Amino acid sequence: EINASMIGYGIYKEQIMLFEGETVRLDIRLKEEAIQTSEILVTAERQKFERSMESSQISLNLREINSAPAFVEPDVFRTLQMLPGVQTTSDYSSALYVRGSTPDQNLIMLDGIAIYNPYHLGGIFSTFNTDAIKEADFHAGGFPARYGGRMGAILNVINREGNTQKITGSANLSFISSKALLEGPIPKWKGMKGSWMISGRRTYFDKVIDALHIPTGQQRSDGSDVYFEFPYYFYDYQVKVNLDLNPDHRLTYSRFYGDDVLDFSWDDTQQTSNANVNIQSDFNTRINWPWGNHTNGLTWRWIVSPEVVAKTFYSNSRYRFDFDLSFEDRDTYTYADSTVVYFTNFNFEIYDIINDHTLETEIAWKINDNQEITGGFQIKDIKFDLGIDLGITDQDTSLTYSPLSLKNTTREIAFFIQDKWDISEKLKFQGGIRGTDYNLHEQLYLDPRLGMKYHASDNVALKLNWGLYHQFLTTANNQDENLRLVELWLGIPEDKPASVAQHIIAGIEYMSPKNIFYRLEVYQKEFENLLTLKQENLNTVE
């Protein structure tokens, strides 16, 4: 008899027959049910203590994120900043500086899709809507071979998969934004079933202030008052769909779309006249500046056998910002018998577009109860388009000038293999290697990773992790800037070696009789070949 239970759900029971050498697979879906009983303490810390191999790793669920002190509203980045070794430059920034690494050295993912600028409002808020989060898997260092391309830390935010039983929803109002979530099941059809989830968020300061009609003291040419308009807002929405084609095959589609929008305009009109001519001068200034992320991902999970699971994943991640400043000066001369117009248009645009296409496959093979081998490959194509355009137009000429135009494409082809082996009840070993071919460099980069865990007793364990980590991207931002509205990403040039870090982590873990998990770690991180922005010349790196 199989019993499955969880707080808030009804107990599941089923009689099964087992024979020697036979594998029985069950698909269990619990139904929500209120249970009145005395207090029960359920904890997974014991299982984490016994099974976990990675150092400096923690998983946060929605309850833990919402219970942490927040700035205006719960935020996964603010929660992570409370962990030891994780710092930030200021109280209003959510950028993560993990054990000496800068924010561009962290791999931030949403459902496995890389996010290149995971912030709203220059880093004050993170991109992720906490209502849609299932869990956040964070590695401060020593992460396994399946992760690559970054030297600092790994954060993979997993969205919830949707209610498989009924349609439910929730809404939330905070000081700055409103958000809503809706989820439900996909009706069964020809043996297929699944679930869906959609959530959205938008700030409403602009709508509230515009509705207040705050006068600016200025008037338009028709005599009407000019009211203050709040020029900024951000929004985002997330979609996730799971479709079980049959018991062995599942498709998962994940989408995120979010933008910050700054749209500001100012108009002014002046009139002068004398006996011969009337002159009307019209001035118009506008700033139109959107920036944000747009991602799509499709995952195919195939249970080949009870011992082998394959997962193939394709994703596209686009980050862009487009700052457009325009200024127009128009003078209209009205004479008794004619009208003459003189105008000057000035336009300044700076833009950065990153397009990331990734294909990866991973196969996990559980050889026996004590050993599991995982391997896979990844192809990542990234297109960079960074530039500045200047344009000046008047009634006689039109001039366009581009002082900066950087376009290039990088490709990373990587493979990895990892072996997790319980040598004995006390000693566990995890070894792996990741190899990466970067198209701008004529060499194969190898990143070995090693981890060991020794159970000195039932409640005390010792850990040791070592690894090399190469990175093939960097940002042209000043790493010490407090407010970072945009990220200027670049691929490592041909004449510069890839940046590399070495992680050495040693730790001791203790599980107390009250199921409180304690961990003490010491670490050393060495960096080489770092690219930094020259402050005296912003057009070069060293």
C-alpha positions in Angstrom: 0.0 0.0 0.0 1.4 3.4 -1.1 0.5 6.4 1.1 1.3 9.9 -0.1 0.5 12.9 2.1 1.2 16.6 2.3 -0.2 19.4 4.6 -3.2 20.9 2.9 -4.0 17.9 0.7 -5.9 14.7 1.2 -4.1 11.4 1.8 -3.6 9.3 -1.3 -3.6 5.5 -0.9 -3.2 2.8 -3.5 -2.6 -1.0 -3.4 0.1 -2.2 -5.7 1.8 -5.6 -6.5 5.6 -5.7 -6.7 7.6 -8.6 -8.0 11.4 -9.1 -8.0 13.1 -7.1 -10.7 9.9 -5.2 -11.7 9.6 -1.4 -11.8 6.2 0.1 -11.0 5.6 3.8 -11.9 2.8 5.8 -10.3 1.4 9.2 -11.3 0.1 10.8 -8.1 -1.9 14.0 -8.0 -3.1 15.1 -4.6 -6.3 17.0 -4.1 -6.6 20.0 -1.8 -8.3 19.3 1.4 -8.5 21.1 4.7 -7.3 18.9 7.6 -8.0 19.8 11.2 -5.4 18.3 13.5 -2.8 19.2 16.1 0.3 21.0 15.0 2.6 18.9 12.8 6.2 19.9 12.0 7.3 18.8 8.5 10.9 19.4 7.5 13.1 18.5 4.5 16.3 19.6 6.1 17.3 16.1 7.0 17.1 14.9 3.4 19.0 17.9 2.2 21.7 17.2 4.8 22.1 13.6 3.7 21.9 14.0 -0.1 23.3 17.4 -1.0 26.8 17.5 -2.5 27.2 21.1 -3.5 28.6 23.7 -1.2 27.1 27.1 -0.9 23.7 26.1 -2.3 20.3 27.0 -1.0 16.7 26.7 -2.4 14.1 29.3 -1.4 10.4 28.7 -1.8 7.7 31.3 -2.1 6.9 31.2 1.7 10.5 31.9 2.6 10.8 34.8 0.0 7.5 36.4 1.3 8.6 36.1 5.0 11.8 38.0 4.5 12.0 41.7 5.2 11.2 43.5 1.9 11.6 46.9 0.3 8.0 47.9 -0.6 7.1 44.3 -1.7 8.7 40.8 -1.5 11.7 40.3 -3.8 13.9 37.3 -4.3 17.0 39.4 -4.8 16.4 41.2 -1.5 16.0 37.8 0.2 19.3 36.6 -1.2 21.0 39.7 0.1 20.4 38.5 3.6 22.6 35.5 3.0 26.3 35.6 4.2 28.7 36.4 1.4 26.1 38.3 -0.6 26.4 42.0 -0.7 25.0 45.1 -2.5 26.3 48.5 -3.1 23.4 50.4 -1.5 20.1 49.8 0.3 18.1 50.6 -2.8 20.0 48.3 -5.2 19.0 44.7 -5.7 22.2 43.8 -7.7 24.1 40.8 -6.2 27.8 40.9 -5.3 28.5 37.3 -4.3 31.8 36.5 -2.6 33.7 39.2 -4.4 32.1 38.7 -7.8 30.3 41.5 -9.7 26.7 41.3 -10.9 27.8 40.5 -14.5 29.6 37.4 -13.3 26.3 35.9 -12.0 24.2 33.7 -14.3 20.6 34.7 -13.6 18.0 32.4 -15.2 14.2 32.1 -15.3 13.1 28.6 -16.0 16.6 27.9 -17.3 16.6 30.9 -19.7 19.4 33.4 -19.2 18.2 36.9 -18.2 20.7 39.7 -19.0 19.3 42.6 -17.1 17.2 41.2 -14.2 16.2 44.5 -12.7 13.5 47.2 -12.9 14.0 50.9 -12.1 17.8 50.7 -12.3 18.2 47.8 -9.8 15.7 48.9 -7.2 13.4 46.0 -8.0 14.1 42.6 -9.6 12.5 41.4 -12.7 10.8 38.4 -11.1 7.2 38.6 -9.9 7.3 36.7 -6.6 3.6 35.5 -6.9 4.6 33.4 -9.9 7.7 31.8 -8.3 7.8 28.2 -7.3 11.3 28.2 -6.0 14.7 29.8 -6.4 17.8 27.7 -6.6 20.9 29.7 -5.6 24.6 28.6 -5.8 27.0 31.1 -4.2 30.0 29.1 -5.6 31.3 25.6 -6.4 28.4 24.9 -8.7 28.4 21.7 -10.8 29.5 21.1 -14.3 26.1 21.5 -15.9 26.4 25.2 -15.3 28.9 27.3 -17.2 29.7 30.6 -18.8 29.9 32.6 -15.5 32.5 32.9 -12.7 30.4 34.1 -9.8 27.1 32.6 -8.8 24.1 30.8 -10.2 20.4 31.8 -9.6 17.7 29.8 -11.4 14.2 31.0 -10.6 11.5 28.4 -11.4 8.0 29.5 -12.0 5.0 27.6 -10.7 3.5 25.1 -13.0 -0.2 25.8 -12.6 -3.0 24.2 -10.8 -3.9 20.8 -12.3 -7.3 20.5 -10.6 -9.2 23.7 -11.0 -8.9 27.4 -12.1 -7.7 29.6 -9.3 -6.4 33.2 -9.2 -5.1 35.9 -6.9 -4.4 39.6 -7.0 -2.1 41.9 -5.0 -1.8 45.6 -4.5 1.3 47.1 -3.1 2.6 50.7 -2.6 3.9 50.9 -6.2 2.3 48.2 -8.3 -0.6 45.9 -8.8 -0.3 42.3 -9.9 -2.5 39.3 -10.7 -2.1 35.6 -11.3 -4.4 33.0 -12.9 -3.8 29.3 -13.2 -5.7 26.1 -14.0 -5.7 22.7 -15.8 -5.7 21.9 -19.5 -8.7 19.7 -20.3 -7.8 16.1 -21.0 -7.8 15.2 -24.7 -6.7 11.8 -26.2 -4.7 11.0 -23.1 -3.0 14.4 -22.9 -3.3 16.7 -19.9 -1.5 19.6 -18.4 -1.7 22.9 -16.6 -1.1 26.6 -17.3 -0.2 29.8 -15.4 -0.2 33.4 -16.4 0.8 36.4 -14.2 1.3 40.1 -14.7 2.4 43.2 -12.9 2.4 46.9 -13.6 3.3 50.0 -11.6 0.6 52.7 -11.4 2.4 55.8 -10.1 2.0 57.3 -13.6 -1.8 56.7 -13.7 -2.3 57.9 -10.1 -0.3 61.1 -10.5 -1.9 61.9 -13.9 -5.3 61.5 -12.4 -4.5 64.0 -9.7 -4.1 66.8 -12.3 -1.2 68.5 -10.5 -0.7 71.9 -12.1 2.8 73.0 -13.3 2.0 76.7 -13.4 2.4 76.7 -17.2 -0.2 77.1 -19.9 -0.5 75.9 -23.5 -0.9 78.2 -26.4 -4.7 77.8 -26.2 -4.8 79.0 -22.6 -5.3 75.5 -21.0 -3.3 74.5 -17.9 -0.4 72.1 -18.2 -0.5 69.3 -15.6 2.4 67.2 -14.3 2.7 63.8 -15.9 4.8 61.0 -14.3 7.0 59.8 -17.1 8.0 56.3 -15.9 6.4 52.9 -15.4 7.3 49.2 -15.7 5.4 46.1 -16.5 6.0 42.4 -17.0 4.0 39.2 -17.5 4.9 35.5 -17.4 3.3 32.5 -19.0 4.0 28.8 -18.4 2.2 25.8 -19.9 2.9 22.2 -19.2 1.5 19.5 -21.5 1.8 15.8 -20.7 1.6 14.1 -24.1 1.7 10.7 -22.4 3.3 9.3 -19.2 6.8 9.5 -20.7 6.8 12.8 -22.6 6.2 16.3 -21.3 6.4 19.6 -23.1 6.9 22.9 -21.1 6.6 26.3 -22.6 7.8 29.3 -20.7 7.6 33.0 -21.6 8.6 36.3 -20.0 8.1 39.8 -21.3 9.0 42.9 -19.3 9.8 46.5 -20.0 10.8 49.7 -18.2 9.4 52.7 -20.1 10.5 56.3 -19.7 8.6 58.7 -21.9 9.0 62.4 -21.3 8.2 65.4 -23.5 8.2 69.1 -22.9 6.8 71.8 -25.2 7.1 75.5 -25.1 5.9 78.3 -27.4 7.0 81.9 -27.5 5.7 84.7 -29.6 7.1 88.1 -30.5 5.9 90.6 -33.0 6.6 94.1 -34.4 5.1 96.2 -37.1 6.5 94.1 -40.0 6.5 90.4 -38.7 5.0 88.0 -36.2 7.5 85.4 -34.9 6.3 82.2 -33.2 9.1 79.9 -31.7 8.1 76.3 -30.9 10.4 74.2 -28.8 9.8 70.4 -28.3 12.0 68.1 -26.3 11.2 64.4 -25.9 12.9 61.4 -24.3 11.6 58.0 -25.3 13.5 55.2 -23.5 12.3 51.6 -23.2 14.5 48.8 -22.0 13.7 45.2 -20.9 13.8 41.5 -21.5 11.8 39.1 -23.7 12.3 35.3 -23.4 10.7 32.2 -24.8 11.7 28.6 -23.9 10.5 25.1 -24.8 11.5 22.0 -22.9 10.9 18.4 -23.9 11.4 15.9 -21.1 11.5 12.2 -22.0 11.5 9.4 -19.5 13.4 6.9 -21.6 13.3 4.3 -18.8 13.0 4.3 -15.0 16.8 4.8 -14.9 17.3 7.3 -17.8 15.7 10.7 -18.2 16.5 13.0 -21.2 15.7 16.7 -21.4 16.1 18.9 -24.5 15.7 22.7 -24.2 15.6 25.5 -26.7 15.3 29.1 -25.6 15.6 32.7 -26.9 16.4 35.6 -24.7 16.4 39.2 -25.9 17.5 42.2 -24.0 17.4 45.7 -25.4 17.4 49.3 -24.5 16.9 52.2 -26.9 17.5 55.7 -25.6 16.1 58.3 -28.0 16.5 62.0 -27.3 15.0 64.4 -29.8 14.9 68.2 -29.9 13.1 70.4 -32.4 13.3 74.2 -32.7 10.8 75.7 -35.2 10.6 79.4 -35.9 7.6 80.7 -38.0 7.9 84.2 -39.5 4.6 85.6 -40.7 4.8 88.7 -42.9 2.0 90.6 -44.4 2.2 88.7 -47.7 4.1 85.5 -46.9 5.2 83.0 -44.2 8.7 81.5 -43.8 9.6 78.6 -41.5 13.0 77.8 -40.2 13.6 74.6 -38.2 16.3 72.5 -36.7 15.8 68.8 -35.6 18.4 67.1 -33.4 18.2 63.4 -32.6 20.5 61.4 -30.3 20.1 57.6 -30.0 22.1 55.0 -28.1 21.0 51.4 -28.2 22.1 47.9 -27.2 20.5 44.7 -28.3 21.4 41.2 -27.2 19.9 38.2 -28.8 20.6 34.8 -27.2 19.6 31.5 -28.9 20.4 28.4 -26.8 19.9 24.7 -27.5 20.9 22.2 -24.9 20.4 18.5 -24.1 20.9 16.7 -20.9 20.7 13.0 -20.0 20.7 11.6 -16.5 21.4 7.9 -16.0 20.9 6.4 -12.6 23.2 3.4 -12.7 22.2 2.1 -9.3 21.1 3.4 -5.9 24.7 4.7 -5.3 25.7 6.2 -8.6 24.3 8.6 -11.2 25.9 10.0 -14.3 24.7 13.2 -16.0 25.9 14.5 -19.4 24.9 16.9 -22.1 25.9 19.6 -24.6 24.9 23.2 -25.2 25.1 25.5 -28.2 24.7 29.2 -27.5 24.7 31.9 -30.2 24.7 35.5 -29.0 24.3 38.6 -31.2 25.4 42.0 -30.0 24.4 45.3 -31.5 25.7 48.4 -29.7 25.7 51.8 -31.2 25.2 55.6 -31.1 23.5 57.6 -33.8 23.4 61.4 -34.2 21.1 63.2 -36.6 20.8 66.9 -37.4 18.2 68.2 -39.9 17.2 71.6 -41.0 15.4 73.2 -43.9 18.6 73.0 -46.0 20.5 69.9 -45.0 20.3 66.5 -43.3 23.3 64.9 -41.6 23.5 61.5 -39.8 26.6 60.4 -37.9 27.3 57.2 -36.1 30.3 57.6 -33.7 29.9 54.1 -32.3 28.7 50.9 -34.0 29.7 47.5 -32.6 28.1 44.4 -34.1 29.4 40.8 -33.5 28.2 37.3 -32.9 29.7 34.9 -30.5 29.1 31.1 -30.2 29.8 28.9 -27.3 29.7 25.1 -27.9 30.0 23.2 -24.6 29.7 19.7 -23.3 29.8 18.3 -19.8 29.8 15.1 -17.9 29.4 14.5 -14.2 29.5 11.5 -11.9 27.8 11.4 -8.5 29.0 8.4 -6.6 28.2 7.3 -3.0 31.4 5.4 -2.4 30.2 4.3 1.1 27.6 5.3 3.6 30.0 7.9 4.9 31.9 9.1 1.8 30.3 10.7 -1.3 32.1 11.9 -4.4 31.1 14.2 -7.3 33.4 14.8 -10.2 32.8 16.5 -13.5 34.3 18.4 -16.4 32.9 21.0 -18.7 34.5 21.9 -22.1 33.7 25.0 -24.1 34.8 26.1 -27.6 34.5 29.9 -28.0 34.4 30.9 -31.6 36.6 33.9 -31.2 39.4 32.0 -29.5 41.3 29.1 -31.0 41.4 26.8 -28.0 39.2 24.5 -26.0 38.5 25.7 -22.4 38.3 22.9 -19.8 36.6 23.4 -16.5 37.1 20.5 -14.1 34.8 20.4 -11.0 35.3 18.2 -7.9 33.3 17.7 -4.7 33.5 15.4 -1.7 31.4 14.9 1.4 32.3 12.9 4.4 29.7 12.1 7.1 31.7 12.1 10.4 28.6 11.1 12.3 24.8 11.0 11.7 24.6 14.7 12.3 28.0 16.1 11.2 29.4 16.2 7.7 32.5 17.7 6.1 32.5 19.1 2.5 35.2 20.1 0.0 34.6 21.6 -3.4 37.0 22.8 -6.1 36.5 24.0 -9.7 37.5 26.3 -12.5 35.0 28.6 -14.2 35.5 30.5 -17.5 33.4 33.4 -18.7 33.1 34.7 -22.2 31.0 37.8 -21.7 31.5 41.1 -19.8 29.8 44.4 -19.3 31.2 47.9 -20.1 29.6 49.4 -17.0 31.4 50.9 -14.0 31.1 48.1 -11.5 30.8 50.6 -8.6 27.9 52.6 -9.9 25.0 52.7 -7.5 22.2 53.1 -10.0 22.5 50.9 -13.1 19.7 51.6 -15.5 21.2 49.6 -18.4 23.7 46.8 -18.9 26.3 47.2 -21.7 27.1 43.6 -22.6 30.0 42.6 -24.8 31.6 39.4 -25.9 35.3 38.8 -25.0 37.3 40.1 -28.0 39.6 38.0 -30.0 42.8 39.6 -28.6 41.7 39.2 -25.0 41.8 35.9 -23.0 38.7 34.6 -21.4 38.2 35.5 -17.8 38.6 32.6 -15.3 38.0 32.0 -11.6 39.1 29.3 -9.3 36.7 28.3 -6.4 38.0 26.5 -3.3 35.3 25.9 -0.6 35.6 23.9 2.6 32.7 23.5 5.0 31.2 21.7 7.9 27.5 21.0 8.3 25.6 20.1 11.4 22.0 18.9 11.8 20.8 19.6 15.3 18.3 17.3 17.2 15.7 20.0 16.6 16.2 19.8 12.8 18.0 23.1 12.6 20.6 23.0 9.8 23.9 24.8 10.5 26.6 25.3 7.9 30.0 27.0 8.2 32.2 27.5 5.1 35.5 29.1 4.3 36.3 29.9 0.6 38.9 31.3 -1.7 38.3 32.7 -5.1 41.0 33.7 -7.5 40.3 35.7 -10.7 42.5 36.1 -13.8 42.1 38.0 -17.1 39.4 40.4 -15.8 38.3 43.1 -18.2 37.6 46.5 -16.5 36.5 49.8 -17.8 39.2 52.5 -18.0 37.8 55.5 -16.2 39.9 58.0 -18.1 38.9 56.6 -21.5 35.4 55.1 -21.7 36.0 53.7 -25.2 38.7 51.2 -24.2 39.1 48.3 -21.8 42.1 46.8 -20.1 
